[in-house]
Amino acid sequence: MIRSNQKGAALLITLILVLVLSVMTASMMFLAQSETWSSLNYRLMTQGRYGAEAGLHAAANYLTEPATGYPGIGTSDPITAYTVTGSPVTYGGNPVVLSSLSGVSANYPVAAVQTAFATASTGSLTAGTSSVKYTVSAQLLSMRQVLQCGNTQPLTAQLWKLTSHGDISGVRNAEVEVSTLLESHLVSCYQYAAFATGSGCGSINFTGNGTVDSYDSSNVAAGQQAYDGNLGSNGNLNTAHNTTIDGTFSSPDTGVGACGSGGGVDALSGYATAVTGCETSTTGCGAPLVKLPQTVSYLPPSIPSSVPPPATAISGTTSATPCSGTCPRTGAGNGNYGDISLAGNDVLTLNPYVDPTTHVCSGGTYYVNSITVSGNGTITIAPCPSTSTTPGVYQPVIVDIVGQGTSSPISLAGNGLTNPSMNPAMVQMQYAGTGSISLVGNGTSAGVVYAPLAAVTMNGNGAWWGSLIANTVSSTGNGNINYDRRLQTSLMTVGNWTMDTFTWSKY
């Protein structure tokens, strides 16, 4: 047999194997290099994003701090300088912009604010061997002013779009853009039957047979309902054996137990079953405790430190006339009263304001030093005068309590406060001090009390129809708090700032 000549086959196979191995090695080297560059890109992108987010927080810290200044908060930067009827808000026909971001021009009427924002929103972070620089622009999308809780103190709600760049310069550059919406929401001032701003144990304290529920002042005939009698506090709720809270309790604290045990503050102490958790008529009863993400802040009302002259004292059965809802807080005229003291069968009627020229009837403001009602005394409000074609309607009456020289600026006993409309928004009692407010008696009082620094005590068998805001709320009797659900959509205030959306992209 003649064999074929196979000399050189091994060399050929070896060359082929070397070629395959070379290709595989080159591929592995290329893959390793790709992974290295990919890891580097990811690291740079992440560092750039963190830098951009730091810029967002720096800008947000500036905009949410009133002391640093933002549109519409003072006489040097009034809201009237802006066009707020559309979005975005404009100044001089152009969008309102604060900026330290390259390529984005600022358009803002106060140079000092623009300079301060540019300084606050420019900075850098050290990330390993890299330095991340951040710059930010802020565009004002909407702005609205409301009267805090219905009084004459204006608050400004705003919506800003923040755009921040995080930039890294070096052998390989990186740029990341992060955007967010920064908003101060409008919320109802009176979201709860009672809210205590205090953060300690027993900031809301029931030691009697008190009940909290709700009603609808547009349909008073339907009576009270066993839901939406919600309470809230920055601290603890303590209940007694026969207390009934037909609603939920909201607090930044958590847990049920003896308040202060182990050094902590539990949300609920006393009898946990006292809080039913009934939120609405449709959802029924759920979890009785609601965790607040942060403490709730209520600004004290803006009230003068003394009653403007003439500070007339009131006693006996009589009537009083307010100043107009737009009158200044100083100067002579009706609406300025000193100490109101009612006893026996005294009745004080608080009238609405009627413009002497136009005869238009509107709500009025009273400035008084203190109110004391005892015996069978009563404070009542009157409707606007009726005409042949229009029945008299009720308008909001605001009573600002100064409380100068007294530790008990409000003491409502006897028959308390009579509000025939049963709409608590028609009687707004406000107090900025730290004194004591006593709601005692057997009457039916409909109104709201806004006293975020004061201590409110309820006693007797009476009922408060409306809402209470105080530093502490204590109920020692058999009285009820009946929350008006209509307050959820009236008497607004500006809530906490929040970042509502978050997007990012890289270049």
VMD Tcl script that draws the C-alpha trace (Angstrom):
set ca {
  {0.00 0.00 0.00}
  {1.26 3.38 -0.93}
  {0.89 5.88 1.96}
  {0.24 9.57 1.27}
  {2.89 11.98 2.43}
  {1.60 13.79 5.63}
  {4.77 15.68 6.44}
  {3.94 19.29 7.73}
  {0.35 18.55 8.95}
  {1.29 19.07 12.59}
  {2.74 22.45 11.79}
  {-0.44 23.45 9.96}
  {-2.60 22.35 12.86}
  {-0.37 24.21 15.28}
  {-0.62 27.39 13.26}
  {-4.38 27.09 13.18}
  {-4.50 26.61 16.95}
  {-2.20 29.57 17.50}
  {-4.44 31.68 15.30}
  {-7.53 30.62 17.25}
  {-5.82 31.30 20.54}
  {-4.63 34.68 19.29}
  {-8.18 35.62 18.27}
  {-9.50 34.48 21.62}
  {-6.80 36.40 23.46}
  {-7.48 39.53 21.45}
  {-11.20 39.13 22.13}
  {-10.57 38.74 25.83}
  {-8.33 41.80 25.84}
  {-10.95 43.80 23.96}
  {-13.67 42.58 26.32}
  {-11.57 43.44 29.35}
  {-10.87 46.87 27.95}
  {-14.58 47.37 27.21}
  {-15.47 46.35 30.76}
  {-12.83 48.73 32.09}
  {-14.19 51.63 30.04}
  {-17.75 50.65 30.90}
  {-16.93 50.60 34.62}
  {-15.19 53.94 34.29}
  {-18.16 55.44 32.44}
  {-20.55 54.07 35.07}
  {-18.41 55.44 37.88}
  {-18.17 58.86 36.25}
  {-21.89 58.85 35.49}
  {-22.72 57.93 39.11}
  {-20.36 60.55 40.51}
  {-21.82 63.15 38.15}
  {-25.34 62.21 39.19}
  {-24.50 62.50 42.88}
  {-22.98 65.89 42.20}
  {-26.09 67.02 40.31}
  {-28.31 65.80 43.15}
  {-26.18 67.76 45.60}
  {-26.86 70.83 43.48}
  {-30.61 70.18 43.64}
  {-30.50 70.03 47.41}
  {-28.41 73.18 47.63}
  {-30.91 75.06 45.45}
  {-33.89 73.60 47.33}
  {-32.37 74.62 50.67}
  {-32.07 78.16 49.40}
  {-35.60 78.35 47.98}
  {-37.29 76.82 51.01}
  {-35.68 79.17 53.52}
  {-37.75 82.38 53.73}
  {-34.87 84.30 55.30}
  {-32.88 84.05 52.09}
  {-35.69 85.46 49.97}
  {-37.86 84.20 47.13}
  {-40.59 85.77 45.00}
  {-43.59 87.36 46.61}
  {-42.56 87.32 50.27}
  {-41.78 90.94 51.04}
  {-42.19 94.56 50.08}
  {-38.88 94.51 48.19}
  {-40.08 91.61 46.06}
  {-43.90 91.78 45.90}
  {-45.99 89.20 44.15}
  {-47.60 92.02 42.17}
  {-44.36 92.34 40.15}
  {-45.08 88.98 38.50}
  {-47.68 87.61 36.13}
  {-49.06 84.56 37.92}
  {-52.14 83.79 35.84}
  {-50.36 81.22 33.68}
  {-47.49 78.76 33.76}
  {-44.64 79.52 33.90}
  {-44.73 82.66 36.01}
  {-43.32 85.60 34.08}
  {-41.58 88.85 34.86}
  {-41.36 91.46 32.11}
  {-42.94 88.99 29.70}
  {-40.26 86.31 30.21}
  {-40.16 83.26 32.48}
  {-38.84 83.82 36.00}
  {-35.48 82.08 36.28}
  {-32.74 81.92 38.89}
  {-29.55 80.37 37.53}
  {-25.94 79.47 38.05}
  {-26.11 77.02 35.13}
  {-24.01 77.82 32.08}
  {-26.15 78.69 29.07}
  {-29.25 79.49 31.14}
  {-29.77 83.20 31.73}
  {-31.37 84.48 34.89}
  {-34.46 86.66 34.79}
  {-35.20 87.99 38.23}
  {-35.99 91.53 39.39}
  {-33.93 91.51 42.61}
  {-30.21 91.35 41.87}
  {-29.30 90.40 45.46}
  {-31.52 87.31 45.32}
  {-30.06 86.23 41.98}
  {-26.51 86.66 43.30}
  {-27.30 84.78 46.50}
  {-28.92 81.92 44.57}
  {-25.98 81.64 42.18}
  {-23.61 81.46 45.15}
  {-25.71 78.90 47.02}
  {-26.25 76.65 43.98}
  {-22.63 76.50 42.79}
  {-20.23 74.07 44.40}
  {-18.21 70.90 44.05}
  {-17.82 67.48 45.61}
  {-14.74 65.30 45.89}
  {-15.38 61.81 44.52}
  {-12.26 59.66 44.72}
  {-9.67 61.26 42.49}
  {-12.36 63.31 40.67}
  {-13.97 66.63 41.48}
  {-17.66 67.02 40.59}
  {-18.87 70.56 39.98}
  {-22.59 71.34 40.22}
  {-24.61 74.29 38.92}
  {-28.38 74.75 38.94}
  {-31.21 76.67 37.30}
  {-34.63 77.19 38.86}
  {-37.71 78.16 36.85}
  {-40.85 79.35 38.63}
  {-43.78 77.43 37.12}
  {-46.60 78.68 39.33}
  {-47.18 80.97 42.29}
  {-50.29 81.60 44.32}
  {-50.95 83.58 47.46}
  {-53.51 82.53 50.06}
  {-54.60 83.96 53.39}
  {-53.31 81.63 56.07}
  {-56.27 79.71 57.47}
  {-58.62 82.48 56.38}
  {-56.98 85.34 58.28}
  {-55.18 88.37 56.90}
  {-51.66 86.89 56.89}
  {-50.68 86.00 53.30}
  {-48.65 82.91 52.48}
  {-47.16 82.05 49.10}
  {-47.38 78.62 47.47}
  {-44.92 77.97 44.67}
  {-43.88 75.33 42.14}
  {-40.29 75.39 40.86}
  {-38.58 73.26 38.24}
  {-34.98 72.68 39.28}
  {-32.40 71.53 36.74}
  {-28.93 70.65 38.02}
  {-25.77 69.63 36.15}
  {-22.98 67.56 37.66}
  {-19.78 67.97 35.61}
  {-16.46 66.11 35.79}
  {-13.48 67.36 33.80}
  {-10.41 65.21 33.11}
  {-9.07 62.61 30.72}
  {-12.65 61.54 30.24}
  {-15.34 64.16 30.84}
  {-18.79 63.43 32.26}
  {-21.98 65.49 32.47}
  {-25.23 64.42 34.15}
  {-28.47 66.41 34.33}
  {-31.00 65.87 37.10}
  {-34.41 67.59 37.27}
  {-37.07 67.77 39.94}
  {-40.23 69.68 40.81}
  {-40.08 71.49 44.13}
  {-43.53 72.41 45.41}
  {-45.16 73.90 48.47}
  {-48.67 72.45 48.41}
  {-51.87 74.14 49.40}
  {-53.56 72.11 52.12}
  {-56.55 72.60 54.35}
  {-55.58 74.34 57.56}
  {-58.15 72.35 59.50}
  {-57.63 68.75 58.36}
  {-58.35 67.34 61.80}
  {-60.98 67.68 64.47}
  {-58.06 68.73 66.66}
  {-54.32 68.99 66.06}
  {-51.72 69.53 68.77}
  {-48.40 71.03 67.71}
  {-46.73 69.83 70.91}
  {-44.38 66.86 70.62}
  {-44.52 65.40 74.12}
  {-46.56 62.80 75.94}
  {-50.25 63.62 76.21}
  {-50.16 66.52 73.76}
  {-53.76 65.39 73.21}
  {-55.14 64.03 76.46}
  {-58.59 62.58 77.19}
  {-59.39 61.81 80.81}
  {-63.18 61.76 80.55}
  {-65.90 60.36 78.31}
  {-65.17 62.58 75.35}
  {-66.19 61.68 71.80}
  {-64.78 62.83 68.47}
  {-66.81 62.37 65.27}
  {-67.83 64.43 62.24}
  {-70.72 66.13 60.47}
  {-71.41 68.14 57.32}
  {-72.42 71.74 57.95}
  {-74.18 71.84 54.58}
  {-76.52 69.13 55.86}
  {-76.72 69.62 59.62}
  {-80.02 67.76 59.76}
  {-78.16 64.52 58.96}
  {-76.49 64.75 62.36}
  {-73.16 63.30 63.37}
  {-71.39 60.39 61.67}
  {-69.06 57.89 63.28}
  {-66.13 58.54 60.92}
  {-63.64 61.27 59.95}
  {-63.31 62.38 63.56}
  {-59.56 62.36 62.98}
  {-56.99 63.70 65.42}
  {-53.38 64.65 64.78}
  {-50.36 65.69 66.79}
  {-46.60 66.07 66.65}
  {-46.60 63.96 69.80}
  {-48.74 61.51 71.75}
  {-52.47 60.84 72.19}
  {-53.62 59.55 75.56}
  {-57.16 58.19 75.90}
  {-59.40 57.15 78.78}
  {-61.54 54.05 79.15}
  {-64.72 55.64 77.79}
  {-63.10 57.85 75.14}
  {-64.33 57.29 71.58}
  {-62.37 58.62 68.60}
  {-64.38 57.82 65.48}
  {-61.45 58.32 63.16}
  {-57.68 57.99 62.98}
  {-54.76 59.47 64.90}
  {-51.79 60.87 62.93}
  {-48.36 61.43 64.44}
  {-44.66 61.24 63.51}
  {-44.33 58.88 66.48}
  {-45.23 55.22 66.31}
  {-46.29 52.45 68.62}
  {-48.87 51.82 71.29}
  {-47.89 51.74 74.92}
  {-46.98 53.77 77.95}
  {-45.67 57.06 76.63}
  {-42.12 57.78 77.63}
  {-41.31 54.20 78.58}
  {-37.70 53.51 77.70}
  {-37.20 57.17 76.83}
  {-39.35 57.15 73.71}
  {-42.68 58.71 72.84}
  {-45.32 56.26 71.64}
  {-48.03 57.55 69.36}
  {-50.91 56.17 71.40}
  {-51.20 55.43 75.10}
  {-54.09 54.60 77.37}
  {-56.78 52.58 75.60}
  {-55.88 51.67 72.03}
  {-59.45 50.58 71.26}
  {-60.62 54.16 71.79}
  {-59.41 55.02 68.27}
  {-61.65 53.20 65.80}
  {-59.76 54.07 62.59}
  {-62.96 54.94 60.71}
  {-61.82 57.27 57.93}
  {-64.86 57.61 55.65}
  {-68.30 56.16 55.15}
  {-67.10 54.23 52.08}
  {-63.76 52.78 53.21}
  {-64.91 51.87 56.68}
  {-62.56 51.36 59.61}
  {-58.91 50.68 58.97}
  {-55.63 51.14 60.81}
  {-56.18 53.57 63.68}
  {-52.67 55.07 63.52}
  {-51.30 57.09 60.61}
  {-47.55 57.74 60.44}
  {-46.73 61.34 59.52}
  {-43.51 61.63 57.48}
  {-42.45 64.71 59.43}
  {-43.68 67.12 62.06}
  {-46.36 69.59 61.03}
  {-45.68 73.29 61.50}
  {-48.39 75.91 61.96}
  {-47.25 79.53 61.89}
  {-48.73 81.68 64.66}
  {-51.27 84.20 63.33}
  {-50.12 87.76 62.76}
  {-51.78 89.69 65.59}
  {-50.67 93.04 67.09}
  {-49.14 92.99 70.56}
  {-51.84 95.35 71.83}
  {-55.36 96.22 70.78}
  {-55.41 99.28 68.51}
  {-57.27 102.23 70.06}
  {-59.95 102.77 71.05}
  {-59.82 99.56 73.07}
  {-63.41 99.60 74.29}
  {-64.43 97.10 76.99}
  {-67.68 95.18 76.45}
  {-70.07 93.81 79.05}
  {-73.80 93.30 79.28}
  {-76.17 92.66 76.37}
  {-74.97 94.61 73.37}
  {-73.71 94.34 69.81}
  {-70.36 95.13 68.20}
  {-69.28 96.20 64.74}
  {-66.07 95.01 63.07}
  {-63.63 96.87 60.94}
  {-63.70 95.79 57.31}
  {-61.85 92.72 56.16}
  {-59.26 94.95 54.48}
  {-58.84 97.56 57.22}
  {-55.39 98.20 58.71}
  {-54.49 96.69 62.05}
  {-53.87 100.10 63.62}
  {-55.86 103.28 63.93}
  {-59.16 104.27 65.38}
  {-62.52 102.89 64.37}
  {-64.93 100.11 65.12}
  {-63.67 96.58 65.56}
  {-61.07 97.38 68.24}
  {-62.15 96.16 71.66}
  {-60.44 95.43 74.93}
  {-61.74 92.85 77.39}
  {-65.11 91.23 76.66}
  {-66.84 89.98 79.80}
  {-70.30 88.39 79.67}
  {-72.23 86.94 82.61}
  {-75.81 86.24 83.65}
  {-77.96 86.29 80.53}
  {-75.72 88.71 78.62}
  {-75.69 88.34 74.85}
  {-72.99 89.89 72.64}
  {-73.86 89.98 68.94}
  {-70.97 90.21 66.49}
  {-72.15 91.87 63.30}
  {-70.70 91.48 59.80}
  {-69.19 94.46 58.01}
  {-71.43 96.50 55.69}
  {-69.66 98.98 53.45}
  {-71.28 102.37 54.06}
  {-70.95 103.37 50.41}
  {-71.69 100.25 48.42}
  {-73.76 98.55 51.15}
  {-71.97 95.31 50.31}
  {-71.94 92.96 53.28}
  {-68.78 90.96 54.01}
  {-67.04 89.30 56.88}
  {-65.29 91.49 59.43}
  {-62.36 91.37 61.81}
  {-62.46 92.10 65.54}
  {-59.38 92.84 67.61}
  {-59.99 92.10 71.30}
  {-57.75 91.60 74.29}
  {-59.64 88.78 76.00}
  {-63.01 87.02 76.09}
  {-64.65 85.71 79.25}
  {-68.14 84.17 79.12}
  {-69.77 82.75 82.26}
  {-73.24 82.06 83.65}
  {-75.69 81.95 80.77}
  {-73.74 84.46 78.72}
  {-73.55 83.97 74.98}
  {-71.60 85.30 72.01}
  {-73.54 85.05 68.78}
  {-72.96 86.14 65.20}
  {-75.49 87.93 63.01}
  {-76.09 87.40 59.30}
  {-75.89 90.08 56.65}
  {-79.04 92.22 56.45}
  {-81.74 90.64 54.35}
  {-83.51 92.42 51.51}
  {-86.87 91.95 49.85}
  {-85.28 89.54 47.37}
  {-82.24 88.17 49.21}
  {-82.26 86.48 52.61}
  {-79.52 87.33 55.04}
  {-76.41 85.14 54.71}
  {-73.54 84.63 57.11}
  {-70.04 85.89 56.33}
  {-66.81 84.92 58.12}
  {-66.17 86.75 61.37}
  {-62.52 86.73 62.50}
  {-61.74 87.40 66.15}
  {-58.07 88.13 66.83}
  {-57.21 87.71 70.52}
  {-54.27 89.77 71.78}
  {-54.18 88.43 75.34}
  {-52.09 91.24 76.80}
  {-51.71 91.02 80.59}
  {-53.67 87.77 80.99}
  {-52.74 84.11 81.06}
  {-56.31 83.07 80.11}
  {-57.23 85.08 77.02}
  {-60.25 82.93 76.07}
  {-62.69 81.40 78.54}
  {-65.97 80.26 77.00}
  {-68.32 78.88 79.63}
  {-72.06 79.44 79.98}
  {-73.74 78.97 76.63}
  {-70.49 79.64 74.82}
  {-70.50 80.67 71.19}
  {-73.67 80.55 69.11}
  {-73.25 80.20 65.37}
  {-76.69 79.64 63.79}
  {-75.12 78.69 60.45}
  {-73.27 75.76 62.11}
  {-70.52 76.45 59.57}
  {-67.37 76.83 61.70}
  {-65.63 78.82 58.96}
  {-68.00 81.68 59.85}
  {-66.36 82.13 63.29}
  {-62.56 82.06 63.34}
  {-60.91 82.69 66.70}
  {-57.15 83.26 66.54}
  {-54.52 83.70 69.23}
  {-50.74 83.88 68.83}
  {-49.71 83.62 72.49}
  {-48.90 80.81 74.90}
  {-51.76 81.31 77.37}
  {-54.60 78.95 78.27}
  {-57.88 78.64 76.38}
  {-60.83 77.17 78.28}
  {-63.85 75.81 76.42}
  {-66.23 74.93 79.23}
  {-69.98 74.86 79.38}
  {-73.13 73.18 78.24}
  {-73.74 75.05 75.03}
  {-73.19 74.23 71.38}
  {-70.33 76.23 69.89}
  {-69.49 76.16 66.17}
  {-66.21 77.68 65.08}
  {-62.49 77.12 64.59}
  {-59.75 77.96 67.07}
  {-56.30 78.67 65.66}
  {-53.84 78.96 68.55}
  {-50.77 76.82 67.71}
  {-48.82 77.91 70.81}
  {-51.63 77.77 73.39}
  {-53.07 75.09 75.68}
  {-56.75 74.29 75.08}
  {-58.83 72.63 77.79}
  {-62.35 71.30 77.26}
  {-64.67 70.52 80.14}
  {-68.37 70.22 80.85}
  {-71.00 68.58 78.70}
  {-70.90 70.94 75.76}
  {-69.83 70.27 72.20}
  {-67.41 72.03 69.89}
  {-68.49 71.89 66.26}
  {-65.55 72.63 63.99}
  {-61.84 72.22 64.63}
  {-59.10 73.11 67.12}
  {-55.41 73.82 66.51}
  {-53.34 74.30 69.66}
  {-50.08 73.32 71.30}
  {-51.91 70.89 73.57}
  {-55.54 69.77 73.75}
  {-57.02 68.34 76.94}
  {-60.56 67.03 77.40}
  {-61.57 66.35 81.00}
  {-65.35 66.20 80.69}
  {-68.06 64.57 78.62}
  {-67.96 67.00 75.74}
  {-67.71 66.19 72.05}
  {-65.61 67.51 69.18}
  {-67.65 67.32 65.99}
  {-65.46 67.93 62.96}
  {-67.03 69.67 59.97}
  {-65.93 67.81 56.84}
  {-66.45 70.96 54.75}
  {-63.29 72.35 56.36}
  {-61.26 69.94 54.21}
  {-61.83 72.21 51.20}
  {-61.80 75.63 52.85}
  {-59.51 77.88 54.89}
  {-56.29 76.84 53.20}
  {-52.67 77.14 54.27}
  {-49.31 76.32 52.67}
  {-47.94 72.91 53.57}
  {-44.39 71.56 53.70}
  {-42.11 71.67 50.67}
  {-41.80 68.42 48.74}
  {-39.88 67.15 45.71}
  {-42.63 65.61 43.61}
  {-40.77 64.14 40.61}
  {-37.22 63.14 39.78}
  {-35.64 62.52 36.36}
  {-32.06 62.36 35.11}
  {-30.07 61.94 31.91}
  {-26.40 61.79 30.91}
  {-24.50 63.36 28.06}
}
mol new
graphics top color blue
foreach p $ca { graphics top sphere $p radius 0.5 }
foreach p [lrange $ca 0 end-1] q [lrange $ca 1 end] { graphics top cylinder $p $q radius 0.2 }
display resetview
